[in-house]
Amino acid sequence: MYTKYFGFNEKPFTLTPNSRFIFLSKNHKEAFAHLLYGINNHYGFIELIGEVGTGKTTVLRTLLNQLQEDTYRTALIVNPCLTGVELLRSICHEFGLTVQGEYVNEFLVAINNFLLSETSKGRTVVLVIDESQNLDPAVLEQIRLISNLETESDKLIQIVLAGQPELGALLARPELRQLNQRIAVRYRLKPMDMHETHAYIRHRMEVAGETGGVSFSQFAIRCIFLYTRGVPRMINILCDRALLIAYGEEQRCITARIVTTASWELLSTAQGKRLTLAFTGLIVAAIICIALTMNVRQNITGTKSRSSAKPSPSQVSDITQKTAQLPKTDAAAGASTAADLRLPLLKQEILSYDQKSFHLQAFNSIADRLGVRRITMLSGEIFTVPKMYSRFAAKRNLKVTEFIGPLDDVLRFNMPFLAMTKFSDAEGRYCVAVTSVGKDSVTISPSFFGDSTLSKSDLNAIAAGTFYLVTKNVGPIPAAIKSEKNVPSPSSAGTSQ
């Protein structure tokens, strides 16, 4: 549905295992190394345990793809809910053995002959049983009998038992102690950390043919990690829903708001409940830590610390509301104080966007306002302001005019414009679009904290003093305008070409 809109060749976050999308985190690589070490050293039994969705099957498929047929013979059992005889029959089938019989001993003889034959040819035989926590204890005893097939110097078969944490509890039963003692190599697979979560999302998008049509903000990545705790399957579910929501809203940047909305939409599913419970617990812990930290700082630094404390996102609207309740004599001072308190939070919100996504949304909002075609995708080059704005505008019979001066003056033109902010990253300054002006607020793009309106005082606080008016190219409009008021131009501001 959304693949064509975002420029993908296929859906990047499907739940179906696909070897092309395999991403090995540090833990996955360690698990793979443990499995390979145990197999190559003929330890006999190897155990791999991991929570649901952590990527056990991914590790197993990677392992089996690495074991070449000229050196290894492999079999994978994915449905362990079998009786002892059914399991032996499945193993024979996977190894290509035909057994005319119905008794355990007949299958064991056939498997033993096969193992001796393969060993004489220099091949290592590997049996992998996924979802082993579902094995019946009696069936596990049959597996132990298979492991008894050995020579005086070597194990004839290497058996990998992979499953959820319940597998550990199953093997710990007294009646299975003989099998449990034979497991020489064990590894517990852990979820990914936040950096690996980010890399995982990027990897799947690139494999799916991503060409710049969509991006995830830094805050969105953090929310995804908090909701999913780095579990790959949960990441796929949440990212897929977030892309669907962004498609419905015609957005090309996945923000924290979109991720949160996706999580709430998933509440009706077991995965959604797990996501929300995980996030709620982490948020509560984070709030407690922040509260304790702020309290300690206030006790140490006193009034000075209280006046400089940064507000949390939930305080954004509170600051404005409390300022509005101040006496009229303190209105100007109150507005200034509110803007100062909100500035660090606004900076953090702006920098959470990547440059291309931010400026794409900004330009397209003005394109919609003026009734011209939107930019569907940005090229791989760096988006420089105002050079690329001018280039895109010229192709749409628009003109970009630089204006240097105070915000009040540019608002009097009553036309859409781009406000250069005080904030920048490695690619340069961020410019936010203003498409309409109200009494005390303006309509902006991209939105901040999910709100497309911003107070004039906040806009004034983040504005660097350089603006770019966007108009239809219908007359001799100058390339640059400077206010009569003495407002210095920022050192990084350029002139439209």
C-alpha positions as CSV (number, residue, x, y, z in Angstrom):
1,M,0.0,0.0,0.0
2,Y,2.6,2.6,1.1
3,T,5.6,1.1,-0.8
4,K,5.1,3.2,-3.9
5,Y,4.4,6.4,-2.0
6,F,7.6,6.1,0.0
7,G,9.7,4.8,-2.9
8,F,10.3,1.2,-1.6
9,N,10.5,-1.8,-3.9
10,E,8.9,-3.9,-1.2
11,K,7.7,-3.6,2.3
12,P,10.7,-3.2,4.6
13,F,9.2,-4.5,7.9
14,T,7.5,-7.8,7.1
15,L,7.3,-10.6,9.6
16,T,8.1,-13.3,7.1
17,P,11.7,-14.5,7.4
18,N,13.8,-13.3,4.4
19,S,17.5,-14.0,4.1
20,R,18.0,-10.7,2.2
21,F,16.9,-8.7,5.3
22,I,19.1,-10.5,7.8
23,F,20.7,-8.1,10.2
24,L,23.2,-9.4,12.7
25,S,23.6,-7.3,15.8
26,K,26.5,-7.8,18.2
27,N,24.5,-10.4,20.2
28,H,23.4,-12.2,17.0
29,K,27.1,-12.4,15.8
30,E,28.1,-13.8,19.2
31,A,25.3,-16.4,19.1
32,F,26.4,-17.4,15.6
33,A,30.0,-17.7,16.7
34,H,29.0,-19.9,19.7
35,L,27.0,-22.2,17.4
36,L,29.7,-22.5,14.9
37,Y,32.3,-23.1,17.6
38,G,30.3,-26.0,19.1
39,I,29.6,-27.6,15.8
40,N,33.2,-27.4,14.5
41,N,34.6,-28.8,17.7
42,H,32.0,-31.6,17.8
43,Y,30.7,-30.9,21.3
44,G,27.5,-32.9,20.6
45,F,24.8,-30.7,22.2
46,I,24.5,-26.9,21.8
47,E,21.8,-24.7,23.4
48,L,20.4,-21.4,22.1
49,I,17.9,-19.6,24.2
50,G,16.1,-16.3,23.5
51,E,12.9,-14.5,24.2
52,V,10.1,-14.4,21.6
53,G,11.1,-12.3,18.5
54,T,14.7,-11.8,19.5
55,G,16.0,-13.4,16.2
56,K,16.7,-17.0,17.1
57,T,15.4,-18.2,13.7
58,T,17.5,-15.5,12.0
59,V,20.6,-16.8,13.6
60,L,19.7,-20.4,12.8
61,R,19.0,-19.6,9.1
62,T,22.3,-17.7,8.9
63,L,24.1,-20.7,10.4
64,L,22.5,-23.2,8.0
65,N,23.3,-20.9,5.0
66,Q,27.0,-20.8,6.1
67,L,27.3,-24.6,6.4
68,Q,28.4,-25.8,2.9
69,E,27.0,-29.1,1.6
70,D,30.4,-30.4,0.7
71,T,31.5,-30.2,4.4
72,Y,28.2,-30.4,6.3
73,R,24.9,-32.3,6.1
74,T,22.1,-30.4,7.9
75,A,18.5,-30.9,8.9
76,L,16.1,-28.4,10.4
77,I,13.1,-29.4,12.5
78,V,10.6,-26.5,12.9
79,N,7.7,-28.4,14.3
80,P,8.8,-30.2,17.5
81,C,5.3,-31.1,18.7
82,L,5.8,-34.7,17.7
83,T,6.0,-38.1,19.3
84,G,9.3,-39.9,19.5
85,V,8.6,-42.0,16.4
86,E,7.3,-39.0,14.5
87,L,10.4,-37.0,15.3
88,L,12.7,-39.8,14.2
89,R,10.7,-40.1,11.0
90,S,11.0,-36.3,10.4
91,I,14.8,-36.4,10.9
92,C,15.1,-39.3,8.4
93,H,13.0,-37.3,5.9
94,E,15.1,-34.2,6.3
95,F,18.3,-36.1,5.7
96,G,16.8,-37.8,2.7
97,L,16.6,-41.3,4.3
98,T,13.9,-43.8,3.3
99,V,12.9,-46.1,6.2
100,Q,10.4,-48.9,5.7
101,G,9.3,-49.4,9.3
102,E,7.4,-48.1,12.3
103,Y,9.6,-48.8,15.3
104,V,12.1,-46.6,17.1
105,N,15.0,-49.1,16.6
106,E,14.5,-49.2,12.8
107,F,14.9,-45.5,12.6
108,L,17.9,-45.4,14.9
109,V,19.7,-48.1,12.8
110,A,19.0,-46.1,9.6
111,I,20.3,-42.8,11.2
112,N,23.4,-44.6,12.6
113,N,24.3,-46.0,9.2
114,F,23.8,-42.6,7.7
115,L,26.0,-40.9,10.3
116,L,28.8,-43.4,9.8
117,S,28.7,-43.0,6.1
118,E,28.9,-39.2,6.3
119,T,31.7,-39.2,8.8
120,S,33.7,-41.5,6.6
121,K,33.3,-38.9,3.8
122,G,34.6,-36.1,6.2
123,R,31.2,-34.4,6.6
124,T,29.8,-33.1,9.8
125,V,26.1,-33.9,10.4
126,V,24.1,-31.1,12.1
127,L,20.5,-31.4,13.4
128,V,18.8,-28.1,14.4
129,I,15.5,-28.3,16.4
130,D,13.8,-24.9,16.6
131,E,11.1,-24.1,19.3
132,S,12.6,-26.9,21.4
133,Q,10.7,-25.7,24.5
134,N,7.7,-27.5,23.0
135,L,9.4,-30.9,23.1
136,D,7.9,-33.5,25.3
137,P,10.4,-34.9,27.9
138,A,9.9,-38.4,26.4
139,V,10.9,-37.0,22.9
140,L,14.0,-35.3,24.4
141,E,15.0,-38.7,25.7
142,Q,14.8,-40.0,22.1
143,I,17.1,-37.1,21.1
144,R,19.6,-38.2,23.7
145,L,19.6,-41.7,22.3
146,I,20.5,-40.2,18.9
147,S,23.4,-38.4,20.5
148,N,24.7,-41.8,21.8
149,L,25.5,-42.7,18.2
150,E,29.3,-42.0,18.3
151,T,32.7,-43.5,17.6
152,E,35.4,-44.1,20.2
153,S,36.9,-40.6,19.4
154,D,34.1,-38.4,18.1
155,K,30.4,-37.5,18.2
156,L,28.7,-38.5,15.0
157,I,26.0,-35.8,15.1
158,Q,25.8,-32.2,16.4
159,I,22.4,-31.3,17.8
160,V,21.4,-27.6,18.3
161,L,18.4,-27.1,20.6
162,A,16.9,-23.6,20.1
163,G,14.0,-22.2,22.0
164,Q,12.4,-19.7,24.4
165,P,13.5,-19.4,28.1
166,E,11.1,-22.2,29.0
167,L,13.6,-24.6,27.3
168,G,16.1,-23.9,30.2
169,A,13.4,-24.8,32.7
170,L,12.5,-28.0,30.7
171,L,16.1,-29.2,30.6
172,A,16.5,-28.5,34.3
173,R,14.0,-31.2,35.2
174,P,15.6,-34.1,37.2
175,E,14.6,-36.7,34.7
176,L,16.5,-34.8,32.0
177,R,19.7,-34.3,33.9
178,Q,21.6,-36.7,31.7
179,L,20.8,-34.7,28.6
180,N,21.3,-31.3,30.4
181,Q,24.8,-32.4,31.5
182,R,25.8,-33.1,27.9
183,I,25.2,-29.5,26.7
184,A,28.7,-28.1,26.4
185,V,27.9,-24.8,24.6
186,R,25.1,-22.5,25.7
187,Y,24.2,-19.0,24.6
188,R,21.3,-16.7,25.6
189,L,20.3,-14.2,22.9
190,K,19.6,-10.7,24.1
191,P,17.6,-7.8,22.4
192,M,19.4,-5.0,20.5
193,D,20.4,-1.7,22.1
194,M,19.2,1.6,20.8
195,H,22.1,2.1,18.3
196,E,21.6,-1.3,16.9
197,T,17.8,-0.6,16.7
198,H,18.6,2.4,14.6
199,A,21.0,0.5,12.4
200,Y,18.4,-2.3,12.0
201,I,15.7,0.1,10.8
202,R,18.1,1.7,8.3
203,H,19.3,-1.7,7.1
204,R,15.8,-3.0,6.3
205,M,14.8,0.2,4.6
206,E,17.9,0.1,2.4
207,V,17.3,-3.5,1.5
208,A,13.7,-2.6,0.6
209,G,15.1,0.0,-1.9
210,E,14.8,3.1,0.2
211,T,15.5,6.2,-1.9
212,G,14.9,9.1,0.5
213,G,11.2,9.2,0.4
214,V,10.8,8.7,4.1
215,S,12.9,9.0,7.3
216,F,12.6,8.4,11.0
217,S,13.4,11.3,13.4
218,Q,15.8,10.7,16.3
219,F,13.0,11.0,18.8
220,A,11.0,8.4,16.8
221,I,13.9,6.0,17.0
222,R,14.2,6.4,20.7
223,C,10.4,5.8,21.1
224,I,10.6,2.7,19.0
225,F,13.5,1.4,21.2
226,L,11.6,2.2,24.4
227,Y,8.3,0.6,23.1
228,T,10.0,-2.6,21.7
229,R,13.0,-2.9,24.0
230,G,15.1,-3.7,21.0
231,V,13.2,-6.9,20.0
232,P,13.4,-7.2,16.2
233,R,9.9,-8.7,15.7
234,M,8.3,-5.9,17.7
235,I,10.3,-3.3,15.8
236,N,8.9,-4.7,12.5
237,I,5.4,-4.6,13.8
238,L,5.6,-1.0,15.1
239,C,7.6,0.4,12.1
240,D,5.1,-1.1,9.7
241,R,2.2,0.5,11.4
242,A,4.0,3.8,11.7
243,L,4.7,3.8,8.0
244,L,1.0,3.1,7.3
245,I,-0.1,6.0,9.5
246,A,2.4,8.3,7.9
247,Y,1.1,7.3,4.5
248,G,-2.5,8.0,5.6
249,E,-1.4,11.5,6.8
250,E,0.7,12.1,3.7
251,Q,3.8,12.6,6.0
252,R,7.3,11.7,4.9
253,C,9.0,11.9,8.3
254,I,8.1,9.3,11.0
255,T,8.0,11.4,14.2
256,A,7.6,10.3,17.9
257,R,3.9,11.3,17.7
258,I,3.4,8.9,14.8
259,V,5.2,6.1,16.6
260,T,3.1,6.6,19.7
261,T,-0.1,6.6,17.6
262,A,1.0,3.3,16.0
263,S,1.6,1.8,19.5
264,W,-1.9,2.8,20.6
265,E,-3.4,1.3,17.4
266,L,-1.7,-1.9,18.2
267,L,-3.3,-2.1,21.7
268,S,-5.9,-4.6,20.6
269,T,-3.2,-7.1,19.8
270,A,-1.0,-9.0,22.2
271,Q,2.1,-7.3,20.6
272,G,0.6,-3.9,21.2
273,K,-0.1,-4.6,24.9
274,R,3.4,-5.8,25.3
275,L,4.8,-2.7,23.6
276,T,2.7,-0.4,25.8
277,L,3.5,-2.2,29.1
278,A,7.2,-2.0,28.2
279,F,7.1,1.6,27.4
280,T,5.0,2.6,30.4
281,G,7.4,1.0,32.8
282,L,10.4,2.7,31.2
283,I,8.6,6.1,31.2
284,V,7.7,5.8,34.8
285,A,11.3,5.0,35.7
286,A,12.5,7.9,33.6
287,I,10.1,10.4,35.2
288,I,11.2,9.3,38.7
289,C,14.9,9.7,37.7
290,I,14.3,13.1,36.2
291,A,12.3,14.3,39.2
292,L,15.0,13.1,41.6
293,T,17.8,14.7,39.5
294,M,16.0,18.0,39.3
295,N,15.3,18.0,43.0
296,V,19.0,17.4,43.8
297,R,20.0,20.2,41.5
298,Q,17.6,22.5,43.0
299,N,18.8,21.8,46.5
300,I,22.4,22.3,45.4
301,T,22.1,25.4,43.3
302,G,19.0,27.0,44.8
303,T,17.1,29.7,42.9
304,K,19.6,30.0,40.1
305,S,19.1,26.3,39.2
306,R,15.3,26.6,39.4
307,S,15.3,29.5,36.9
308,S,17.5,27.6,34.4
309,A,15.9,24.2,34.5
310,K,14.8,22.8,31.2
311,P,11.1,21.9,30.8
312,S,9.9,18.5,29.8
313,P,7.5,18.0,26.8
314,S,4.5,17.9,29.2
315,Q,5.5,21.3,30.5
316,V,5.4,23.1,27.1
317,S,1.7,24.0,27.2
318,D,1.8,24.6,31.0
319,I,4.5,27.3,30.6
320,T,2.3,29.2,28.1
321,Q,-0.9,28.9,30.2
322,K,0.8,30.1,33.4
323,T,2.4,33.0,31.5
324,A,-1.0,34.0,30.2
325,Q,-2.3,34.3,33.8
326,L,0.3,36.8,34.8
327,P,-0.8,40.4,35.6
328,K,-0.9,42.7,32.5
329,T,2.0,44.8,33.9
330,D,4.2,41.6,33.7
331,A,2.9,40.4,30.3
332,A,5.9,41.3,28.3
333,A,8.3,39.9,30.9
334,G,6.2,36.8,31.2
335,A,6.2,36.2,27.4
336,S,10.0,36.6,27.3
337,T,10.5,34.2,30.3
338,A,8.2,31.6,28.7
339,A,10.1,31.8,25.4
340,D,13.4,31.4,27.2
341,L,12.2,28.3,29.1
342,R,10.8,26.7,25.9
343,L,13.9,27.5,23.8
344,P,15.9,24.4,24.8
345,L,12.9,22.1,24.2
346,L,12.2,23.7,20.8
347,K,15.9,23.3,19.9
348,Q,15.7,19.6,20.8
349,E,12.6,19.1,18.8
350,I,14.0,20.8,15.7
351,L,17.3,18.8,15.8
352,S,15.4,15.6,16.1
353,Y,14.6,15.9,12.4
354,D,17.1,15.2,9.7
355,Q,17.7,18.1,7.4
356,K,16.2,16.6,4.2
357,S,13.0,15.6,5.8
358,F,12.6,18.9,7.7
359,H,13.1,21.0,4.6
360,L,11.1,18.8,2.4
361,Q,8.1,19.3,4.6
362,A,8.7,23.0,5.0
363,F,8.9,23.6,1.2
364,N,5.9,21.4,0.4
365,S,3.7,23.2,2.9
366,I,4.4,26.5,1.0
367,A,3.9,24.7,-2.3
368,D,0.5,23.6,-1.1
369,R,-0.2,27.2,0.1
370,L,0.6,28.6,-3.4
371,G,-1.0,25.8,-5.4
372,V,2.1,24.5,-7.1
373,R,3.4,20.9,-7.3
374,R,5.2,19.4,-4.3
375,I,8.7,17.9,-4.1
376,T,8.2,14.1,-4.0
377,M,11.8,13.2,-3.2
378,L,15.1,14.8,-2.5
379,S,18.3,13.9,-4.3
380,G,21.4,12.5,-2.5
381,E,23.1,15.9,-2.3
382,I,23.1,18.0,0.8
383,F,20.1,20.3,1.0
384,T,21.7,23.8,1.2
385,V,19.6,26.8,2.2
386,P,18.6,28.9,0.3
387,K,20.3,27.6,-2.9
388,M,18.1,24.5,-3.3
389,Y,15.0,26.4,-2.1
390,S,15.6,28.8,-5.0
391,R,16.2,26.0,-7.5
392,F,13.0,24.2,-6.6
393,A,11.0,27.5,-6.5
394,A,12.3,28.5,-10.0
395,K,11.0,25.2,-11.5
396,R,7.6,26.1,-10.1
397,N,7.6,29.8,-11.3
398,L,8.2,31.0,-7.8
399,K,10.8,33.3,-6.4
400,V,12.6,33.2,-3.1
401,T,13.5,36.6,-1.6
402,E,15.8,37.0,1.3
403,F,14.7,39.4,4.0
404,I,16.9,40.5,6.9
405,G,15.1,42.1,9.8
406,P,12.9,41.6,12.8
407,L,10.0,39.1,12.8
408,D,7.4,41.7,13.1
409,D,8.4,43.3,9.8
410,V,8.4,40.0,7.8
411,L,4.9,39.2,9.2
412,R,3.6,42.5,7.7
413,F,4.2,41.1,4.1
414,N,1.4,38.7,4.7
415,M,2.9,36.0,2.6
416,P,4.4,32.5,3.2
417,F,8.0,32.5,4.2
418,L,10.8,30.4,5.6
419,A,12.4,31.4,8.9
420,M,16.1,30.5,9.3
421,T,16.4,29.2,12.9
422,K,19.4,29.6,15.3
423,F,19.9,25.8,15.2
424,S,22.1,23.8,12.9
425,D,23.7,20.4,12.4
426,A,26.6,19.3,10.2
427,E,24.6,20.2,7.0
428,G,23.7,23.7,8.1
429,R,20.9,25.8,9.5
430,Y,17.3,24.6,9.8
431,C,14.5,26.7,8.2
432,V,10.9,26.3,9.3
433,A,8.0,27.3,7.0
434,V,5.3,29.8,8.1
435,T,2.2,29.5,5.9
436,S,-0.3,31.7,7.7
437,V,-0.4,34.2,10.5
438,G,-3.0,34.6,13.2
439,K,-3.3,37.1,16.0
440,D,-0.8,35.6,18.4
441,S,0.4,32.5,16.6
442,V,1.5,31.3,13.2
443,T,1.0,28.0,11.3
444,I,4.3,26.2,10.7
445,S,5.7,23.1,9.0
446,P,7.1,20.7,10.1
447,S,5.0,20.6,13.2
448,F,6.6,20.8,16.7
449,F,5.4,18.2,19.3
450,G,2.6,17.2,17.0
451,D,1.2,20.8,16.8
452,S,1.3,22.8,13.5
453,T,0.8,26.1,15.3
454,L,3.5,28.1,17.2
455,S,3.3,31.3,19.2
456,K,4.9,34.4,17.7
457,S,7.0,34.7,20.8
458,D,8.4,31.2,20.3
459,L,9.0,31.8,16.6
460,N,10.8,35.0,17.5
461,A,12.9,33.2,20.0
462,I,14.2,30.6,17.5
463,A,14.5,32.9,14.5
464,A,18.0,34.0,13.5
465,G,16.9,37.2,11.8
466,T,17.0,35.9,8.2
467,F,13.8,35.0,6.4
468,Y,13.0,33.8,2.8
469,L,9.8,35.2,1.3
470,V,8.2,32.8,-1.3
471,T,6.1,34.5,-3.9
472,K,4.8,33.8,-7.4
473,N,7.2,35.2,-9.9
474,V,5.0,37.8,-11.5
475,G,7.1,41.0,-11.4
476,P,10.4,42.6,-10.7
477,I,10.8,41.4,-7.1
478,P,14.3,42.1,-5.6
479,A,16.5,39.2,-4.7
480,A,17.0,40.6,-1.2
481,I,15.3,43.1,1.2
482,K,16.8,44.5,4.3
483,S,14.8,46.1,7.0
484,E,15.4,49.8,7.8
485,K,16.0,48.7,11.4
486,N,19.5,47.8,12.2
487,V,19.4,44.0,12.5
488,P,22.7,42.2,11.9
489,S,22.6,39.3,9.5
490,P,23.7,35.9,10.8
491,S,27.2,35.0,9.6
492,S,25.8,31.8,8.0
493,A,22.9,33.5,6.1
494,G,23.3,33.6,2.4
495,T,21.7,35.4,-0.5
496,S,19.3,33.8,-2.9
497,Q,20.6,32.9,-6.3
